[in-house]
Amino acid sequence: MELSVCIGGGDDREMRPYRLDRTERVPRLLETLAVVRRLWTEDRVSVGGRFHRFEDVTAQPKPVQRRPPVYLASLPEPDAPLEVVDRMLRRALDHADGWHPTGLTAKRFATLRTRLEHLAAEAGRDLADFSVGCGSLVNIQPDGAHARAEAEDYVRRYWPDAYGPYRFERLVSGPPREVAAGLLGYWDAGCRNLSIRIGAVRYEGQLLRLVEEVMPLVWEGVRARGETAPPPRASVG
């Protein structure tokens, strides 16, 4: 199991029913991570934190893995200042086992990945065991125009106020070969752990096209670049 988490978008419609404060998202996430990791590995856990308070709790069953990896799926707003970007990336370096953003173009991912490597080098951090991945939203159909329209409709429904004019830039849509080319753009940008989200209100046919038509073309493209393709694996959300 690989667990990918984020602070959430902070939409008041989601926060209000749980009486959550948007400004508490980061400390709440970090405390939760610490609590969950203890419950994965310890018996009779007691916590007296800011958001979690309990005594003598044991969570069963324990993970088969010694420590399931936790990735932060965090990304800055497109126009975020560098200090905000650095704070977000350092959070992943300091508290997670990897950084797996979603909603980025391949170009933007490459820029942020380079910044992550710079910050790691400054801190003397070895990234050999730190996973760096990215998520992409796809719609796969023979009619490219219809695929694009359906992907944009999905984004409007799911994130009605997100990113303004930037919200459609990261979409990968069209026939299988075009979608594979779009996904290979992330590979060329340094992504080796790709999370794929189907951008469609109706999923009929999408998942089969992804598994049977798109991914074989992706691995073919990887081999054509003179690299060894990993096992044909991608997480789908």
TAFENPE-V174107 format. One record per pair of residues at least 6 apart in sequence whose ideal C-beta (glycine too) atoms are under 8 Angstrom apart, sorted by sequence separation. I is the first residue (numbers start at 1). J is the second residue. D is the distance in whole Angstrom. If there is no record, write none. Layout:
{{I:J:D} {I:J:D}}
This chain:
{{8:14:7} {15:21:7} {39:45:6} {47:53:6} {92:98:7} {93:99:8} {119:125:8} {120:126:8} {141:147:4} {172:178:8} {173:179:7} {200:206:5} {222:228:8} {223:229:6} {8:15:8} {15:22:6} {38:45:5} {47:54:6} {77:84:8} {92:99:4} {120:127:5} {140:147:7} {155:162:8} {172:179:5} {187:194:8} {222:229:4} {20:28:8} {46:54:7} {76:84:6} {101:109:7} {104:112:7} {139:147:4} {159:167:6} {174:182:8} {186:194:6} {198:206:5} {38:47:7} {45:54:8} {46:55:5} {76:85:5} {139:148:7} {141:150:7} {173:182:8} {198:207:7} {12:22:8} {35:45:8} {46:56:6} {47:57:8} {89:99:7} {117:127:7} {120:130:7} {172:182:3} {219:229:4} {45:56:8} {46:57:7} {101:112:7} {116:127:8} {139:150:5} {172:183:6} {183:194:6} {10:22:4} {35:47:6} {44:56:5} {45:57:5} {76:88:6} {139:151:4} {155:167:6} {198:210:7} {44:57:7} {45:58:7} {75:88:7} {138:151:7} {155:168:6} {183:196:8} {219:232:6} {35:49:7} {44:58:6} {45:59:8} {74:88:5} {137:151:7} {196:210:7} {10:25:6} {34:49:8} {43:58:5} {139:154:7} {116:132:7} {152:168:6} {155:171:7} {216:232:8} {8:25:6} {35:52:5} {74:91:7} {99:116:6} {137:154:8} {151:168:8} {215:232:6} {7:25:4} {31:49:5} {39:57:7} {74:92:6} {137:155:7} {7:26:6} {31:50:6} {32:51:7} {39:58:8} {40:59:7} {72:91:6} {113:132:6} {152:171:7} {215:234:7} {31:51:5} {32:52:7} {39:59:4} {72:92:4} {151:171:5} {7:28:8} {31:52:6} {41:62:7} {71:92:8} {7:29:5} {40:62:6} {151:173:5} {6:29:8} {27:50:7} {28:51:5} {40:63:5} {72:95:7} {89:112:7} {93:116:7} {148:171:7} {150:173:8} {5:29:7} {27:51:8} {72:96:4} {92:116:7} {71:96:6} {74:99:7} {109:134:5} {148:173:5} {41:67:7} {70:96:5} {71:97:6} {72:98:8} {75:101:4} {89:115:6} {93:119:7} {147:173:4} {148:174:7} {173:199:7} {210:236:7} {24:51:8} {40:67:7} {70:97:6} {71:98:4} {72:99:6} {73:100:5} {74:101:6} {75:102:7} {85:112:7} {89:116:5} {93:120:6} {147:174:5} {5:33:7} {40:68:7} {69:97:4} {70:98:8} {71:99:7} {72:100:7} {73:101:6} {75:103:6} {106:134:8} {147:175:8} {171:199:6} {69:98:6} {71:100:4} {73:102:6} {75:104:6} {86:115:7} {90:119:6} {144:173:7} {207:236:7} {37:67:7} {78:108:8} {85:115:6} {89:119:6} {93:123:7} {104:134:6} {144:174:4} {99:130:7} {100:131:7} {104:135:8} {144:175:6} {179:210:8} {183:214:7} {187:218:7} {93:125:6} {97:129:8} {98:130:6} {99:131:8} {100:132:8} {102:134:7} {103:135:7} {139:171:7} {141:173:8} {37:70:8} {86:119:6} {97:130:7} {98:131:3} {99:132:6} {100:133:4} {101:134:6} {102:135:3} {137:170:6} {138:171:8} {139:172:8} {140:173:7} {141:174:7} {142:175:5} {176:209:6} {97:131:6} {98:132:6} {99:133:8} {100:134:7} {101:135:7} {102:136:8} {103:137:7} {136:170:7} {137:171:6} {138:172:5} {139:173:4} {140:174:7} {141:175:7} {144:178:6} {180:214:5} {184:218:6} {187:221:7} {98:133:7} {100:135:7} {102:137:8} {137:172:7} {138:173:6} {139:174:8} {140:175:7} {179:214:5} {180:215:8} {183:218:5} {187:222:6} {76:112:8} {136:172:5} {140:176:6} {33:70:6} {75:112:7} {93:130:7} {176:213:4} {180:217:4} {184:221:5} {188:225:8} {176:214:5} {180:218:5} {184:222:7} {187:225:8} {192:230:7} {196:234:5} {198:236:7} {140:179:5} {195:234:7} {196:235:7} {197:236:7} {198:237:8} {177:217:6} {181:221:8} {194:234:5} {195:235:5} {196:236:5} {197:237:4} {138:179:5} {176:217:6} {180:221:6} {194:235:8} {195:236:8} {196:237:7} {195:237:6} {138:182:7} {155:199:7} {157:201:7} {138:183:7} {154:199:4} {136:182:7} {154:200:6} {136:183:6} {154:201:6} {151:199:4} {153:201:7} {150:199:7} {151:200:7} {136:186:6} {150:200:6} {150:201:7} {134:186:5} {134:189:8} {134:191:4} {132:190:7} {133:191:6} {136:194:7} {138:196:6} {132:191:7} {133:192:7} {134:193:8} {135:194:8} {136:195:7} {138:197:7} {139:198:7} {71:131:6} {103:163:8} {132:192:7} {133:193:3} {134:194:7} {135:195:4} {136:196:6} {137:197:5} {138:198:7} {139:199:5} {30:91:8} {132:193:7} {133:194:6} {134:195:7} {135:196:7} {136:197:7} {137:198:8} {138:199:6} {139:200:5} {1:63:7} {33:95:6} {69:131:7} {71:133:7} {73:135:7} {108:170:8} {131:193:6} {133:195:6} {135:197:6} {137:199:4} {33:96:8} {1:65:7} {105:169:5} {141:205:8} {3:68:6} {5:70:6} {26:91:7} {30:95:6} {105:170:5} {140:205:8} {2:68:7} {3:69:7} {4:70:8} {5:71:7} {6:72:7} {104:170:6} {140:206:6} {1:68:5} {2:69:5} {3:70:5} {4:71:4} {5:72:7} {6:73:4} {7:74:7} {103:170:6} {139:206:7} {3:71:7} {4:72:8} {5:73:7} {6:74:6} {141:209:8} {2:71:7} {4:73:5} {140:209:4} {140:210:6} {138:210:7} {140:213:7} {140:214:6} {106:182:8} {113:189:7} {138:214:8} {109:186:6} {113:190:5} {113:191:8} {106:185:4} {110:189:4} {106:186:5} {109:189:5} {110:190:6} {109:190:8} {106:188:7} {107:189:7} {109:191:6} {106:189:4} {78:163:6} {106:191:8} {77:163:7} {78:166:5} {100:193:7} {102:195:6} {98:193:7} {100:195:6} {102:197:7} {4:100:5} {135:237:7} {2:131:8} {9:159:8} {11:161:8} {9:162:7} {4:195:7} {2:235:7}}
